C-alpha cells in the first residue's frame, strides 16, 4: 500500500527536522569540545600526561563531529529524501564513531577499568590533573 502524499510529506518533514536536530547537536558538541581543547592547561599552563596523550584523538573526533554536523545540516536543508530508518541508522553510526569515543575518553580518569587500561598501555600512572 503506497503512502498518501500528505503522509509522505509529513514523514519527510519529520526526517528533515531530525536531521537538522542532530546537525545542531553535533555542531554544538564540536564547538564545546573545541573550546575544551583550547583551554587545556588553563590557568597555570600545566598539561597533564593524559591530556597530552588524548589531545590528538580528541582533535580528530571534534573535527569528525563538526563534519557530521555539516553533513546532516545539508541533508536536512537540501531535502535529500531518506527514510526514517535510514536516517536513524546514520545518526546511530555517527554517534558511535564520534560522540561515544569522546565520552569514553573524557570519563576515563573516573573509571577504574579505563584508568587501568590506560596505565597498562602507556606504562604511566593516570594523571589527569585532579588532586591536591
N, C-alpha and C positions, 0 to 999 in steps of 0.2 A: 504494500500500500504506500503510495507516494505521499509525502507531507504536503499539506496545503501551503500555498505561497506565503500566507501570513505566519504560519508556524515556522517555516524555514527562515523567514526574515527575523523572527524573534530569536531563534536559535543562533543565527549569525550575529545578531546584536549581543547576545549573551557571551558567545565565544570571543567576540571582539573586546567586550568590556573585561572579560577575564584576562585576555592577553595584555590589555593596557594596564590592568591592575598589577599583574606580575611584572610588567615592564617597570612600572613606577616603584614597586618594592625593590626590584633588582637595582635600579639606579640609586635609590636612597641607601640601600645596603652598601653598594660600591663606594658611594661618596663618604659614608660613615667609616668604612674600613680604610679608605684612603686617608681620611683625617687621622684615624688611629695610627696608621703607619707613619704619617708625618710628625706625629707627636712622640714617637719612640725616643726615649732619652730625656724627655722634658720632665722636670725643670733643671736637673743637675747635670745632664749630659751623659749619665751612665747608661750604657746599653748592655743589657744582660746577655749572657751567652745564649739563652733561649731565644731572645729577640733577634740576635744576630743569625741564629740558625734558621729561624722560621720566617724572617723578613722576605727573602726572595720568593718563597712559596706563597706567602700571603699577598705579595705584589702581583704575582701571576693570577691568583684566584680573584683578586679585586678587579683586574683588567678583564678577566673572563666574565665576571658578573656584570660589569658595565656593558660588555659586548652582547651578552644575552639580553640585557635590558633594552638595548637598541634594537636587537633582532625582534623581540616581542612588541616593541613600540611600532616598528614599521609593519609588522604582520597585522597588528591591530588597526593601524591607521589606513593602510593600503587596502584593507578589506580582503586580504587573501583568504579564500574560503578554506576553512579547516573544520573538521568535525570536533565535537566536544571531547571525544575520546582521544583524538589525535593531539589536540591542544593539551589535555591533561597529561598525556604521556610525555610530551615535550617539556612541560613545566616540571614534571617529576624528574626527568633526566637532567634538566638544567639545575634543579635543586640538589640532586645527588652529586653532580660534578663540581658545583661551586659553593653552595651555601653550607652543605654538610661538612666538607673538609675544613672550612674556616671555623665553624662552630667547634669542631673537634680540637683544632689547634689552639683556639682561644681558651678552651676549657681544660686543656691538657695539664697545666700546673695544679689543678684542683682534683685531678683524677689519679688515684694511686696506680692504676693499671697503666695509664698513658705515661705517667712520670717514670715508672719502672722501665717501660719500653724505650722511652727517650734516653734514659741513663744507660741502658744496655747498648743502644745503637751508637751513641756518641761517646761513651766512656767518660762522661762528665756528669756531675751532680746537677739536678734540676735547680736552676737559679732563675727565677722569674722576677726578681727584684722586690718581692714582698718579704716582710720580716723586719727585724729590729736592727 
